[in-house]
C-alpha cells in the first residue's frame, strides 16, 4: 500500500502501475471507516492489483486531481479501478464491500 500525498506521487504511482486501485478515505467519516475495513479485507488477498490510499483531509489536491483527471465526481469514501489511464470501474460509500471489489476488479 502506498499513501499518495502529492499529485507528483499520484503521477508516479499510475506510471508505474497502469492497472491500479485508488481508495479515497476520510478519517472522520464513519461510513468511510466501514468502507476502509471492507477494502482491507479485499487488500489482504494475494494477487490483487497495486493500490494506493488518498486521505482526503490531508491530500485534497490529490483527491481533486483524481476527480478532474478521470471525470469521476469526488465522493468519500470512493474506490476507483484505473486501467490504462481511464477508470474501468468505480464505486462509493456503502457499495465498497469485499464482495463488490472481488467481483468488479479483475
Secondary structure, 3 states (H helix, E strand, C coil): CEECCCHHHHHHHHHHCCEEEEEEECCCCHHHHHHHHHHHHHHCCCCCCEEEEEECCCCHHHHHHHHHHHCCCCCCCEEEEEECCEEEEEEEHHHCCHHHHHHHCC
